[in-house]
Amino acid sequence: MADVIEEKIKNYRTAPFDARFPNTNQTRNCFQNYLDFHRCNKALSAKGQETSPCDWYQRVYKSLCPISWVEKWDGQIEDGSFPGKI
């Protein structure tokens, strides 16, 4: 399982098509992958497991999201004012 994930991450170029977000506007896709990354990290860290499978979500949101949004969201998480449920 880990080998398959590592192979996909190694061959990663840009965000693949996601059927949940078929439109040109990828704002929701960006935000959802940001949430998924942080939820994945939180869940696997709580179980004491390796968080490398979460790297996929991070690569996707970094590919789709403007840096200013990510910096803003990171600041909101630190302040405890982030609007999403992580």
C-alpha positions in Angstrom: 0.0 0.0 0.0 2.7 2.5 1.0 4.7 1.6 -2.1 1.7 2.4 -4.4 1.2 5.8 -2.6 4.9 6.6 -2.9 4.9 5.7 -6.6 1.9 8.0 -7.2 3.6 10.8 -5.3 6.9 10.3 -7.2 5.1 10.5 -10.5 3.0 13.5 -9.5 2.9 16.4 -11.9 -0.2 18.5 -11.2 -3.6 18.0 -9.6 -5.5 15.2 -11.4 -9.2 15.5 -12.4 -11.5 15.1 -9.5 -15.1 14.2 -10.4 -16.4 16.0 -7.4 -15.3 19.3 -8.9 -16.0 19.1 -12.7 -16.1 22.9 -13.3 -13.4 25.2 -14.3 -13.4 27.0 -11.0 -11.2 25.0 -8.7 -11.6 27.1 -5.5 -13.7 24.4 -3.7 -11.2 21.7 -4.8 -8.4 23.7 -3.4 -10.1 24.2 -0.1 -11.3 20.6 0.2 -7.8 19.3 -0.4 -6.4 21.7 2.2 -9.0 20.4 4.7 -8.3 16.8 3.7 -4.5 17.2 4.3 -5.0 18.6 7.8 -7.7 16.0 8.7 -5.4 13.2 7.4 -2.5 14.5 9.4 -4.6 14.9 12.6 -6.1 11.4 12.2 -2.9 9.5 11.5 -0.9 11.5 14.1 -3.5 10.6 16.7 -3.2 6.9 15.9 0.6 7.2 16.0 0.9 6.2 12.3 3.1 7.7 9.6 1.6 10.7 7.9 3.2 10.2 4.4 -0.1 9.3 2.8 -1.3 12.8 3.5 1.5 14.2 1.3 -0.8 13.6 -1.7 -3.4 16.2 -0.4 -0.6 18.7 0.3 0.8 18.4 -3.2 -2.7 18.9 -4.7 -3.6 21.9 -2.6 -0.2 23.5 -3.2 -0.8 23.0 -6.9 -4.3 24.5 -6.9 -4.3 27.2 -4.1 -2.8 30.6 -4.2 0.0 31.0 -1.7 -1.7 33.9 0.0 -4.8 31.8 0.8 -2.7 29.0 2.3 -0.7 31.5 4.4 -4.0 33.1 5.6 -5.5 29.7 6.4 -2.3 28.6 8.3 -2.5 31.8 10.3 -6.2 31.2 11.1 -5.4 27.6 12.3 -2.7 29.0 14.6 -5.1 31.6 15.9 -7.9 29.1 16.3 -10.2 31.1 14.0 -10.1 28.8 10.9 -13.7 28.3 9.6 -13.3 24.7 8.4 -13.7 21.6 10.6 -10.3 19.8 10.9 
